[in-house]
Amino acid sequence: MKSGEPVEIDLKSTGCIGEKNNHIRYLEHVQLFVTIEYSKRGDLHLNLTSPSGTNTMLLSERAGDFSSEGFNNWPFMSVHTWGENPSGIWQIRINDRVNYL
């Protein structure tokens, strides 16, 4: 991955449609567990876009984070999509923002 060239991942969610007692119609929160190996995790910026188009920044770049440990099953959570229907395509966007610091 290079600065200014994001990695985009699309995930399809059904909201458990068809499961009588488990169908999710409205969100309270979303939680995303991320594993990323990277040379300087402080340069990474992570956004999540819901099927409704709500864009949520889950991780901003951090000038003082020089760790090369990356993220190992790291949980990110947001209530930014409260009340939205979870069904559809969710987009995860990871970007190296070293030049923005």
SEBAMAR-162527 format. One record per atom (N, C-alpha, C, O): residue number from 1; residue in one letter; chain; atom name; x, y, z. Coordinates in pm, 1 decimal. Each point is the difference from the previous one (the first is absolute). Layout:
BEGIN
   num   residu   chaine   atome          u          v          w
   NUM        A        A      CA          X          Y          Z
...
This chain:
BEGIN
   num   residu   chaine   atome          u          v          w
     1        M        A       N       84.3     -116.8        0.0
     1        M        A      CA      -84.3      116.8        0.0
     1        M        A       C       89.6      124.3        0.0
     1        M        A       O      101.3        4.6       69.9
     2        K        A       N     -139.8       95.2     -148.8
     2        K        A      CA       75.7      124.0       -9.4
     2        K        A       C      -87.5      115.6       45.9
     2        K        A       O     -122.8       -6.5       -5.7
     3        S        A       N      188.9      112.5       51.4
     3        S        A      CA      -72.5      119.3       40.7
     3        S        A       C      -85.6       51.0     -115.0
     3        S        A       O       47.1       11.4     -113.2
     4        G        A       N     -172.1       18.8      142.4
     4        G        A      CA      -90.9       51.5     -101.6
     4        G        A       C      -64.4     -106.1      -86.4
     4        G        A       O      -81.4       33.1      -86.3
     5        E        A       N      115.1     -160.7      106.4
     5        E        A      CA      -60.9     -109.3      -75.9
     5        E        A       C      -69.7      -94.6       96.6
     5        E        A       O       59.4      -98.3       44.6
     6        P        A       N     -184.8      127.3      -11.9
     6        P        A      CA      -70.5      -78.6      102.2
     6        P        A       C      -31.9     -143.0      -43.5
     6        P        A       O      -11.0      -31.0     -118.6
     7        V        A       N       -3.2      -53.6      218.8
     7        V        A      CA      -50.0     -135.6      -20.1
     7        V        A       C     -147.8        4.7       37.2
     7        V        A       O      -36.1       47.4      107.7
     8        E        A       N      -48.8      -96.7     -197.2
     8        E        A      CA     -143.9        0.4       25.4
     8        E        A       C      -52.0     -142.7       -0.3
     8        E        A       O       30.7      -79.0      -89.3
     9        I        A       N     -109.6       47.7      190.5
     9        I        A      CA      -56.4     -133.9       15.7
     9        I        A       C     -151.0       14.4       14.3
     9        I        A       O      -47.7       76.0       84.3
    10        D        A       N      -27.4     -148.7     -166.2
    10        D        A      CA     -145.8       -0.3        9.9
    10        D        A       C      -47.1     -126.0       71.3
    10        D        A       O       44.3     -110.5      -31.2
    11        L        A       N     -134.8      128.5      127.4
    11        L        A      CA      -58.3     -111.5       74.6
    11        L        A       C     -151.2        5.5      -12.9
    11        L        A       O      -61.3      105.0       19.2
    12        K        A       N        2.0     -218.3      -51.6
    12        K        A      CA     -145.7       -5.4      -11.5
    12        K        A       C      -60.9      -47.2      131.5
    12        K        A       O       42.8     -100.3       57.2
    13        S        A       N     -142.4      173.1      -10.6
    13        S        A      CA      -73.4      -37.0      120.8
    13        S        A       C     -146.0      -24.5      -36.3
    13        S        A       O      -60.2       76.5      -75.3
    14        T        A       N        4.5     -183.8      129.7
    14        T        A      CA     -141.7      -28.0      -23.0
    14        T        A       C      -85.5       43.0      118.0
    14        T        A       O     -122.8       -0.7       -8.8
    15        G        A       N      186.8       38.4      120.0
    15        G        A      CA      -76.2       35.2      119.8
    15        G        A       C      -76.8     -118.5       55.0
    15        G        A       O      -99.1       16.8       71.1
    16        C        A       N      145.1     -137.3     -104.2
    16        C        A      CA      -63.6     -125.3       43.9
    16        C        A       C     -142.0      -15.1      -55.1
    16        C        A       O      -85.6      -59.8       65.3
    17        I        A       N       60.3      113.2     -184.1
    17        I        A      CA     -131.9      -15.3      -63.9
    17        I        A       C      -31.8     -147.8      -14.0
    17        I        A       O       85.4      -79.1      -39.9
    18        G        A       N     -206.2       42.7       72.2
    18        G        A      CA      -44.6     -138.5      -10.3
    18        G        A       C        7.8      -75.3      130.8
    18        G        A       O      -56.2     -108.8       12.5
    19        E        A       N      124.6      164.4       84.2
    19        E        A      CA        5.5      -61.6      132.2
    19        E        A       C     -107.3       64.9       86.0
    19        E        A       O       12.6      115.7       40.4
    20        K        A       N     -116.4     -189.9      -13.3
    20        K        A      CA     -121.4       52.3       63.2
    20        K        A       C       25.7       88.9      121.8
    20        K        A       O      -52.9      111.0        7.1
    21        N        A       N      131.6     -157.0       86.9
    21        N        A      CA       18.9       74.7      123.1
    21        N        A       C      127.4       83.4        4.1
    21        N        A       O       24.9       69.9       98.2
    22        N        A       N       55.4      -76.5     -202.8
    22        N        A      CA      128.8       69.2        2.9
    22        N        A       C       16.2      108.1     -105.9
    22        N        A       O      107.5       59.1      -10.8
    23        H        A       N     -210.7      -31.6      -67.3
    23        H        A      CA       10.3       99.5     -106.2
    23        H        A       C       27.3      138.1       61.1
    23        H        A       O      -75.6       47.0       85.1
    24        I        A       N      182.5       16.0     -128.6
    24        I        A      CA       37.9      131.7       50.2
    24        I        A       C      -49.4      105.0      -98.3
    24        I        A       O       41.6        2.2     -115.8
    25        R        A       N     -129.5       83.8      162.0
    25        R        A      CA      -57.6      103.8      -86.1
    25        R        A       C       63.0      137.0       23.3
    25        R        A       O        7.9       82.2      -91.3
    26        Y        A       N       36.7      -58.6      214.8
    26        Y        A      CA       57.7      129.6       36.7
    26        Y        A       C      124.3      -21.1       85.9
    26        Y        A       O        0.0      -81.0       92.8
    27        L        A       N      103.7      153.6     -124.4
    27        L        A      CA      125.4      -13.3       73.5
    27        L        A       C        2.4       85.6      126.0
    27        L        A       O      -58.2      108.5        4.2
    28        E        A       N      126.0     -158.6       97.3
    28        E        A      CA       37.5       81.4      115.1
    28        E        A       C      147.0       39.2      -13.8
    28        E        A       O       36.9      115.1       23.2
    29        H        A       N       45.5     -211.1      -60.7
    29        H        A      CA      141.5       27.4      -22.0
    29        H        A       C       55.3     -103.4      -97.5
    29        H        A       O      -61.8     -103.4      -25.3
    30        V        A       N      178.0      133.5      -28.0
    30        V        A      CA       73.7      -97.2      -81.1
    30        V        A       C      136.7      -19.3       64.5
    30        V        A       O       56.7       92.5       58.3
    31        Q        A       N       -6.2     -212.5      -69.7
    31        Q        A      CA      132.8      -30.1       51.1
    31        Q        A       C       75.8      -74.0     -109.0
    31        Q        A       O      -50.9      -95.6      -58.6
    32        L        A       N      171.1      139.9       32.3
    32        L        A      CA       84.6      -56.7     -103.9
    32        L        A       C      130.8      -44.0       64.3
    32        L        A       O       69.0       80.8       62.2
    33        F        A       N      -34.5     -208.0      -76.9
    33        F        A      CA      126.4      -52.0       50.6
    33        F        A       C       98.4       -4.8     -116.5
    33        F        A       O      -29.2      -58.8     -104.2
    34        V        A       N      145.1      120.5      121.9
    34        V        A      CA       95.2       18.7     -108.3
    34        V        A       C      135.6      -61.4       35.4
    34        V        A       O       50.9       16.9      110.8
    35        T        A       N        5.3      -88.1     -207.2
    35        T        A      CA      137.9      -46.9       10.7
    35        T        A       C       76.1       54.6     -120.7
    35        T        A       O      -30.9      -32.6     -114.7
    36        I        A       N      130.7      116.2      142.6
    36        I        A      CA       80.5       62.7     -105.0
    36        I        A       C      146.6       -4.4       42.7
    36        I        A       O       34.3       41.8      110.6
    37        E        A       N       49.8      -91.5     -196.9
    37        E        A      CA      144.3        9.4       22.0
    37        E        A       C       47.3      121.9      -77.2
    37        E        A       O      -25.7       13.6     -119.6
    38        Y        A       N       96.7       76.6      191.6
    38        Y        A      CA       46.2      121.5      -67.5
    38        Y        A       C      123.5       54.6       70.0
    38        Y        A       O       17.3      -19.0      120.4
    39        S        A       N       68.0       86.7     -195.7
    39        S        A      CA      128.5       47.3       52.2
    39        S        A       C      -15.1      112.6      102.7
    39        S        A       O       79.0        7.2       94.2
    40        K        A       N     -177.1       79.4     -110.0
    40        K        A      CA      -23.4      109.4       95.9
    40        K        A       C     -150.7       22.4       10.3
    40        K        A       O      -58.9       70.4      -82.1
    41        R        A       N       -2.0     -130.2      182.4
    41        R        A      CA     -145.7        5.4        8.5
    41        R        A       C      -54.4      141.0       20.9
    41        R        A       O     -117.2       25.0      -28.3
    42        G        A       N      198.7       66.6       76.5
    42        G        A      CA      -45.7      138.2       18.5
    42        G        A       C      -32.1       71.5     -129.6
    42        G        A       O      -65.9      103.9        2.1
    43        D        A       N      110.6     -156.5     -114.4
    43        D        A      CA      -28.9       60.2     -130.6
    43        D        A       C     -135.2      -44.2      -56.2
    43        D        A       O      -47.7       56.0      -98.8
    44        L        A       N      -13.4     -155.7      161.2
    44        L        A      CA     -122.9      -56.6      -55.9
    44        L        A       C     -124.6       77.6       39.3
    44        L        A       O      -13.5       48.1      112.5
    45        H        A       N      -76.1      -37.9     -207.8
    45        H        A      CA     -129.4       65.9       13.7
    45        H        A       C     -104.5     -101.8      -44.6
    45        H        A       O       14.0      -59.0     -107.1
    46        L        A       N     -118.2       37.4      186.8
    46        L        A      CA      -99.3     -104.1      -27.9
    46        L        A       C     -139.9       60.5        1.4
    46        L        A       O      -42.4       60.2       98.7
    47        N        A       N      -28.4      -77.5     -210.2
    47        N        A      CA     -137.7       47.1      -11.9
    47        N        A       C      -92.7     -116.5      -30.9
    47        N        A       O       39.2      -97.3      -64.5
    48        L        A       N     -161.7      108.9      111.1
    48        L        A      CA     -105.3      -97.6      -27.4
    48        L        A       C     -118.8       74.8      -57.6
    48        L        A       O      -44.5       99.6       56.8
    49        T        A       N       -7.2     -147.5     -170.0
    49        T        A      CA     -117.9       60.6      -60.9
    49        T        A       C     -112.4     -102.1        0.4
    49        T        A       O       16.5     -112.7      -46.7
    50        S        A       N     -131.2      153.6      100.0
    50        S        A      CA     -115.6      -88.4       12.2
    50        S        A       C      -73.9      -10.7     -133.1
    50        S        A       O       25.0       79.1      -90.9
    51        P        A       N     -115.7     -176.1       78.5
    51        P        A      CA      -80.9      -11.4     -122.0
    51        P        A       C      -83.6      125.2      -26.9
    51        P        A       O      -34.6       28.3     -114.7
    52        S        A       N        2.1       46.6      220.6
    52        S        A      CA      -77.6      123.5      -15.2
    52        S        A       C       87.1      118.7      -38.3
    52        S        A       O      -51.6      108.0      -28.9
    53        G        A       N      185.1     -127.4       28.4
    53        G        A      CA       91.4      106.0      -40.3
    53        G        A       C       62.8       77.8      114.3
    53        G        A       O       73.6       95.7      -24.1
    54        T        A       N     -100.9     -134.5      147.8
    54        T        A      CA       61.2       68.3      113.9
    54        T        A       C      147.8      -36.3        7.9
    54        T        A       O       36.2     -117.4        5.9
    55        N        A       N       48.0      219.6       -6.0
    55        N        A      CA      144.4      -20.5        5.2
    55        N        A       C       47.4       23.5      143.2
    55        N        A       O      -24.2      106.0       57.8
    56        T        A       N       91.7     -205.7       -1.4
    56        T        A      CA       47.4        6.5      137.3
    56        T        A       C      150.6      -19.9        4.8
    56        T        A       O       51.7      -99.9      -50.1
    57        M        A       N       19.2      195.7      110.9
    57        M        A      CA      143.7      -17.0       20.1
    57        M        A       C       17.7      -83.1      126.5
    57        M        A       O      -38.1       42.9      108.9
    58        L        A       N       95.6     -160.9     -123.4
    58        L        A      CA       25.7      -86.3      114.9
    58        L        A       C      139.9       20.9       56.3
    58        L        A       O       24.5      -25.7      117.9
    59        L        A       N       66.7       72.0     -202.1
    59        L        A      CA      138.5       18.5       42.9
    59        L        A       C       60.8      113.9      -79.3
    59        L        A       O       -3.2       -0.2     -123.0
    60        S        A       N       59.2       98.3      194.4
    60        S        A      CA       71.7      107.2      -68.9
    60        S        A       C      150.1      -21.6       16.0
    60        S        A       O       44.5      -75.5       86.5
    61        E        A       N       32.1      142.6     -170.7
    61        E        A      CA      144.8      -10.9        8.0
    61        E        A       C       48.0       63.1      131.4
    61        E        A       O      -59.2       95.5       50.2
    62        R        A       N      168.1     -151.6        3.7
    62        R        A      CA       53.0       43.9      128.8
    62        R        A       C      150.7       19.1      -12.8
    62        R        A       O       74.5      -97.1      -13.0
    63        A        A       N      -29.8      222.6       16.8
    63        A        A      CA      140.7       33.8      -23.0
    63        A        A       C       94.4      -67.1       99.6
    63        A        A       O      114.4      -28.3      -35.5
    64        G        A       N     -157.6        1.9      157.8
    64        G        A      CA       88.0      -57.2      100.4
    64        G        A       C       -1.4     -151.0        9.6
    64        G        A       O       68.1      -57.0       85.3
    65        D        A       N     -144.6       -9.3     -171.5
    65        D        A      CA      -10.0     -146.3        4.5
    65        D        A       C       94.5      -59.9     -103.6
    65        D        A       O      -34.0      -10.0     -117.9
    66        F        A       N      152.6      -29.8      162.8
    66        F        A      CA      102.3      -55.4      -89.5
    66        F        A       C        3.4     -152.2        2.5
    66        F        A       O       91.2      -60.4      -56.5
    67        S        A       N     -188.2       -1.8      120.3
    67        S        A      CA        0.8     -145.0       17.8
    67        S        A       C       -4.4      -73.7     -133.2
    67        S        A       O      -73.2       37.4      -91.6
    68        S        A       N      153.7     -143.5       83.4
    68        S        A      CA       -4.4      -88.6     -116.8
    68        S        A       C      -80.5     -126.1       32.4
    68        S        A       O       -0.1      -95.5      -77.7
    69        E        A       N      -67.7       95.4      191.4
    69        E        A      CA      -80.3     -114.9       43.6
    69        E        A       C     -127.1      -16.0      -82.8
    69        E        A       O      -56.8     -109.1       -5.0
    70        G        A       N       11.6      215.6      -59.6
    70        G        A      CA     -124.8       -6.9      -76.3
    70        G        A       C     -118.6      -17.5       93.1
    70        G        A       O        1.6       46.3      114.1
    71        F        A       N     -103.4     -112.8     -163.3
    71        F        A      CA     -120.7      -26.6       77.4
    71        F        A       C      -28.6     -149.5       -6.4
    71        F        A       O       -1.8      -58.0     -108.6
    72        N        A       N      -20.3       -4.4      222.9
    72        N        A      CA      -28.9     -142.5        4.8
    72        N        A       C     -137.2      -21.2       62.9
    72        N        A       O      -16.1        6.9      121.9
    73        N        A       N      -82.7      -32.9     -207.9
    73        N        A      CA     -138.6      -19.2       44.5
    73        N        A       C      -46.6      118.3       85.4
    73        N        A       O      -64.5      -17.9      103.3
    74        W        A       N       98.0      136.8     -147.7
    74        W        A      CA      -24.3      123.8       72.2
    74        W        A       C     -145.7       43.4      -20.3
    74        W        A       O      -44.4       11.8     -114.2
    75        P        A       N      -30.4       12.1      221.3
    75        P        A      CA     -140.8       39.5      -15.4
    75        P        A       C      -16.7      151.5      -16.8
    75        P        A       O       56.2       78.8       76.0
    76        F        A       N     -133.0      -41.0     -174.9
    76        F        A      CA      -42.2      138.6      -19.1
    76        F        A       C     -151.9        0.5        7.7
    76        F        A       O      -65.2      -90.3      -52.4
    77        M        A       N        8.4      191.6      117.5
    77        M        A      CA     -145.1        5.1       16.0
    77        M        A       C      -49.8      141.9      -23.5
    77        M        A       O       70.5       97.7       25.5
    78        S        A       N     -195.4      -88.6      -75.4
    78        S        A      CA      -61.3      129.8      -22.7
    78        S        A       C     -151.9      -10.4       15.6
    78        S        A       O      -60.0     -103.7      -28.5
    79        V        A       N        0.2      212.1       73.8
    79        V        A      CA     -146.3       11.9        3.3
    79        V        A       C      -47.2      100.2     -106.0
    79        V        A       O     -115.6       42.2       -0.1
    80        H        A       N      206.1       -5.6      -88.7
    80        H        A      CA      -29.0       99.8     -103.2
    80        H        A       C     -111.9      -43.4      -95.4
    80        H        A       O      -64.9       85.1      -60.9
    81        T        A       N       41.7     -214.5       47.2
    81        T        A      CA     -103.9      -49.6      -91.9
    81        T        A       C     -126.7      -41.5       75.8
    81        T        A       O      -79.6      -79.5      -49.9
    82        W        A       N       61.8      133.7      170.1
    82        W        A      CA     -116.7      -30.3       84.8
    82        W        A       C     -129.5       12.7      -81.4
    82        W        A       O      -22.6      100.4      -67.5
    83        G        A       N      -61.4     -203.5       75.0
    83        G        A      CA     -131.2        1.6      -64.3
    83        G        A       C       -1.3      -40.7     -145.4
    83        G        A       O     -107.3      -12.0      -59.2
    84        E        A       N      224.0       -9.8       -0.6
    84        E        A      CA        4.9      -39.3     -141.1
    84        E        A       C      -26.3     -149.7      -15.1
    84        E        A       O       23.0      -78.5       92.0
    85        N        A       N      -71.4       41.3     -209.3
    85        N        A      CA      -16.0     -140.5      -35.9
    85        N        A       C      137.9      -52.9      -39.7
    85        N        A       O       67.0       61.5      -83.0
    86        P        A       N      -23.0     -174.0      140.2
    86        P        A      CA      134.7      -49.8      -29.3
    86        P        A       C       13.5      -72.5     -133.1
    86        P        A       O      111.7      -27.0      -43.9
    87        S        A       N     -223.1       -5.2      -21.2
    87        S        A      CA        4.8      -79.8     -123.2
    87        S        A       C       58.9       79.4     -115.4
    87        S        A       O      -35.8      115.5      -23.2
    88        G        A       N      126.9     -180.1      -48.6
    88        G        A      CA       60.9       61.6     -117.2
    88        G        A       C      150.6      -11.5        2.9
    88        G        A       O       56.2      -81.9       72.8
    89        I        A       N        8.4      164.7     -152.5
    89        I        A      CA      145.9       -2.9      -12.5
    89        I        A       C       62.4      105.3       91.6
    89        I        A       O      -32.1      118.6       -7.5
    90        W        A       N      122.0     -165.4       94.0
    90        W        A      CA       80.1       85.9       85.6
    90        W        A       C      137.5       11.5      -63.5
    90        W        A       O       52.8      -98.7      -51.3
    91        Q        A       N        5.5      217.0       54.1
    91        Q        A      CA      134.1       16.9      -57.7
    91        Q        A       C       98.9       40.9      109.7
    91        Q        A       O      -23.9       93.9       75.9
    92        I        A       N      134.2     -166.5      -70.0
    92        I        A      CA      111.1       33.5       88.3
    92        I        A       C      107.3       61.5      -88.2
    92        I        A       O       34.8      -54.4     -104.8
    93        R        A       N       17.0      168.4      148.5
    93        R        A      CA      104.2       68.9      -77.4
    93        R        A       C      118.5       24.9       92.3
    93        R        A       O      -12.9       67.2      102.4
    94        I        A       N      128.9     -122.1     -139.7
    94        I        A      CA      123.0       15.0       77.1
    94        I        A       C       97.0       82.0      -84.3
    94        I        A       O       23.8      -30.5     -116.9
    95        N        A       N       31.5      134.3      177.4
    95        N        A      CA       87.7       88.1      -73.9
    95        N        A       C      123.0       33.2       83.3
    95        N        A       O      -11.3       22.9      120.4
    96        D        A       N      127.3      -20.1     -182.2
    96        D        A      CA      122.2       47.6       62.9
    96        D        A       C        2.0      150.8      -19.3
    96        D        A       O       12.1       49.2     -112.1
    97        R        A       N      -24.2       23.3      222.3
    97        R        A      CA       -8.5      144.8       -8.3
    97        R        A       C      127.2       68.7       49.6
    97        R        A       O       -7.2      108.8       57.0
    98        V        A       N      123.7     -170.8      -77.8
    98        V        A      CA      126.8       53.6       49.0
    98        V        A       C       22.1      144.4      -47.8
    98        V        A       O       52.6       81.8       75.5
    99        N        A       N      -91.1      -50.1     -196.3
    99        N        A      CA       22.5      134.8      -54.2
    99        N        A       C      -96.7      103.9       54.7
    99        N        A       O       14.7      118.9      -28.4
   100        Y        A       N     -114.0     -162.3      106.8
   100        Y        A      CA      -99.4       93.2       54.2
   100        Y        A       C       37.3       47.3      138.9
   100        Y        A       O      -64.5       90.1       53.6
   101        L        A       N      168.2     -149.4        6.5
   101        L        A      CA       39.3       37.1      136.8
   101        L        A       C       86.1      123.7        0.2
   101        L        A       O       42.2       45.7      106.3
